[in-house]
């Protein structure tokens, strides 16, 4: 099997997409694990940008930085705020102001390799939270850091949406 778009070789569950879909399915059965859903989505799409939409990558990169800077609880509050603003009764739209202080997605990407990928996540009896939610959350933080680090290593300058 050829390396994944992110440069990682396949793991025991297959390619990163197999891990991603397995995590999404497991999250549906585990509300505590689901807390990291926005991180999982941002990391996956930033490591595999052909699976997402170019116009959203900058926002996802900034959201990942917000999470790494402010933590999971702040990210969940921000997400709830966005959902409330996007409610059909509100008509206010998204509030991107809290993401403005964070660096834009660098031009010249995506990176060829990340120091950690989905294919490296441990999986066993108990699924992805085999050693508890705290350990799973720590792995999501490290995966987010690896993603941010690889993109920032490309250099400054915003990436133009395709």
N, C-alpha and C positions, 0 to 999 in steps of 0.2 A: 504494500500500500504506500502510495506517495505521501510525502509530508503534507501536513495540513497547511492552509493558507497562512497561518501564524508561524509556520516553520517547525512546528512540533511533530514528532513521529506519533503514530497512533499508540494509544494505551490499551490496556486489557478490555475496555468497553468499546474500543474503536477510535474513530476520529473525534475531534473536539465537538462536532455537531451531535454525535451520539451522547457524549457527556452532557452537553447543554440540554438536550431534550430529556435526558434522564433526570437531570436536576429539576427542570420545569415540572415534570410529572411528580417527582417526589415532593416538591414544594406544595402541590395541591393537597397533599395528605398531611402536611406538617406546617401549621401556622407559624410556629417559631422559626423554622427554616425559611419560610416565605418572607420574613423580615428583610432578608438579603436579596430579594428578587431584583430591585432596581440596580444593585451592584452587579449581579450576575448578567443582566441584560446589557448594561453598559460595557462591561469587560468583554463579553462575547462579541458584541458588534464592533468594538474598537480593535479587537484582535482579528476579526473576520469581517472587515468593512464591506466586502462584496455581498454579504448577507443582509445588510441594512440599507439605509438611504443616506447618501452623501450629505443631504441638507440637514440631517439630524446629528451627524458625528461631532460637530463642534459643541453642541449642547450636551451630548453624552460625555465628551471629554471634560467639559467644565463641571458637570454633575459629579463625575468621578473624583475630581479634585476637591469639590465641595465636601464629599463624603470623607475623603482622606484627611481633610483639614478640620472638619467639624464633628465627624463621627456619625454612626448609624442613626441615633435618635434624632439628630438635627436633619439628616437626610429624610427620614420618615415624616417629620413635621413639614418639611419643605414639599414633599410629595403630596401629603394630605392637603396642603395649601393649594397646590397646583390643581389637584382634582376638584376641589371646591370652586376654584375660579373657572374651571373649564365646564362646570355644570351648566346645562342648557338654560337654567333659570338665571344664572349669574351673567352670562355673556361677557364676562370680563377678559377672558383669554388668559394665556399663561403669563406669569410674572417672572421675567428673566433677570430682573435687577439683582437678586442675590447671587447670580452666577457671573455677573460682569467683572468682579475683581480677579477672576481666575483666567489663566492663560488660554488663548485660543488654540485650537488644534493646529499643530505645526504643519507647514507645507512639506511636500516631499515624501509623504507616507504612503502606505503604511510601513511600519518597521518590518524587517525581514524575519525577526525572531524576538521572542519575549523570554525572560528568564524563568517564567512559570506559565504554563498553559493549562487548559481544562484537562488535557490528557494525563496530567500528572497528579490530579486529585485522587486521593485514596477513596476506595469504594469497597464495601464489604457487608457483612451482616449488620444491618442497621442503615444501609444505604450510604449516603454521603455524610451523614451525621453519626457514623459508627462510633466515634469517640466523644460525642456530645456536641451540642449547639455552639458552645463557646469555642471549641477547636475548629468547627466548621467556619464560624465567623472569622476566626483568625486567618484561616486559609483564604477566605474571600478578601480579607484586607491585604494579604500578601499578593494575591492575584491582581488586585486593583493597583497596588504599588508597582508591580512589575509592568503593568500595562501603561500606567502614567510615565514611568521611567523610560520605557522604550520609545514612546511617542515624543517625550521631551528631548531625548537624545538626538532626534532628527534635526532639531534646531528651531529657531524662532520663525515667526511669520505665519499668518493664518492660511489654512488650506482652503482653496477655492472649491465650493460645492460643484459636483459634476453634473 
